[in-house]
Amino acid sequence: MRAYPPARPLLPVGLALVLVLGIAGPAFACDPVRAGRTDALVSTAGTATDASARAATPAAATVSQIEPGSVNRTSVNLSATYSVVLNLRYGSRAFNVNSTATITNTSGGPIDRVELNLVPARLGALTLRAVEVDGKLVARRIDDQTVIVPLGGILPAGATVRVRVQYGSTLRTTISGSSWLFTKANGIVDAYRWIPWVSRATPFDRPNHGDPFVTPVSPLVTMTVQTDRRLVIASTADRTSISADGLTQRFQARNVRDVTITAAPDLRSRSVLVGSTRVRYYYRSSANAALILDAAADAFRAMQARLGPYPYPIYKVVQSAGGFGMESPGLTWIPYGVSSTNLRYLIAHETAHQWFYGLVGNDQARQPFVDEAMADFVARYVTGTRRASRCSTGLLDRTIYSYTRACYYEIIYIQGGNLINQVRLKMGSTLFWRTLRAYVAARRYQIVSTPTLLKTLDDATPVDLSTMFRPRFPRFY
C-alpha cells in the first residue's frame, strides 16, 4: 500500500534479517509466454535442471485428489504454504524462481483452477519454464499479472493439490512508473509480489498509485536464496541458516500475505527494542538514519498500544531503491530521498499498514478504503498531522480504478481517514479504540470487506453511524 508521495520526487537508493547470498547453476531455460497466450507444455525430460530446481520439488506426491469434471470456479479463500528457491544474479539482474505451493481448498466449494498473483509477469519480462499440478505438466496462461493454472479437474472442498511454477525474469533498472516494485537501482535489488501467490485475477494498470493486489495469509513460507556474490538481504521472512561461503541463505515466514526482498552488498542496520519487538532499520545511505529509526519506534509503540499485539519478533524498516513507501507483513520500504518534513508521517502510515492490510487484510484493489483510510487515520492521529482534503467530497466505496491520479489519495486517504476520525469523536475515544482493538483481534489473518468494518463500528455504539456512512458508501447501503 503506497503512502502519499513526498513533496519532491524521490531519488532512487537503498526486509527481515541480514543475510548474504550466492547463485548456483545456470539460469532456467525458458520460453517466452506472452499475456493471454496459452501453450500446452511438452515433456521436459532430459532438460538441464539445477540443484535449486530439485530443492523446490516436493517428495514423491501421494495420489492426486483432483476429481474429473469442471465447475468454472476458483477462490481466494484457499490455504497455501510455499516452498521457494530464488536464484538471483546480482550482476546480470537475472531473477529465477522455482516455487511449489501446497494448496488446500478451504473455500467451502469445489474449484477447478487457481489464480496466482505475480508482479514479474508485468514488470520482469517473465518467461515460464514449467507449471505442474501434482507433478503433471499443465497448460500455461498469463492474464495480466496473474498466472492462471487449470487443475485438470475438480479440487473438492478440503482437498489438497501441489502447484509448481518455475519462471525466469529480469529485474528492471529504473524506478519510473511501477518499476520500483521489481528493480535493481542504485545498487539495490527490490522485489515485491515475486512469489506466485494465491490470489484473484486483478488488473495491474490503474490511473493512480493504488495497490492492485489481494492475497490471503499463508501459514508457512520457506525460501532459499542463492546468489552470485555475497549480499545482505532484508526480507519479510527471517533467516534460518547461511552457507559457509555466504552464498546460500534460507528463510522462513509464518502467517504472512507476501514475502518481499531487498538486497545489496553493503546494507547496514541499526535497531532498538520496543517492548518485546526489535525495530530494525536497514540502509545504504545513512542520511536521516537516526530520525527514521526513531520515527519507526515511536509509531510502532503508539500503534501497538492502541491496536493490540504485534505477532512478529522484528519490525523491519528498509531503505528501498526508490519510488513510494510500501509495506509487507513485518517490513516497510522507505525510499531514499524522502524529505525530513514528510518522514514521520510516511513511516507512521506504512507502520499502520502492519495492522491494516498486514493483520486485517482486504481486497486492496476493489475496496481500498478498508486499509488505506484506516492506515492514514491512525498515522495522522499519532503524528498530529490531520488535514483537510484538497479534492471535492467523493464516494469512498469505489475501486482503485475509479479515482483520478490527482484525487485518489485526497479522497480515499484524507477524506476516508477524516471520516474515521469523525466516527471516533461520535463514539468517544475510549470506546472507539477498544472497538478497533477487538476488531483487529477478531479479524486477524482474514480478508475483510468494507461493510464488515463499517458494521463493526456501527454495532459498537448506540449512536447511529449509518447516517454518516450512507452518503459515502451507496454501494453498500
Secondary structure, DSSP 8 states (H G I E B T S, - for coil): ------SS--------S-------S-----EE--TT-EE-----TTS---HHHHHTS-SS--S---BS-------S--EEEEEEEEEEETTTTEEEEEEEEEEE--SSS-EEEEEEE-THHHHS--EEEEEEETTEE--EEEETTEEEEEEEEEE-TT-EEEEEEEEEEE-BS--STTGGGEEEETTEEEE-S-S-EE--------SSS--------BS-EEEEEEESS--EEEESSEEEEE-TTS-EEEEEE-SBS---EEEETT-EEEEEEETTEEEEEEESS-TTHHHHHHHHHHHHHHHHHHH----SSEEEEEEESSSS-EEETTEEEEETT--HHHHHHHHHHHHHTTTBTTTBB--TTT-TIIIIIHHHHHHHHHHT-----SS----SS--GGGS-TTTHIIIIIIIHHHHHHHHHHHH-HHHHHHHHHHHHHHHTTSB--HHHHHHHHHHTSSS-THHHHTTT-TTT-
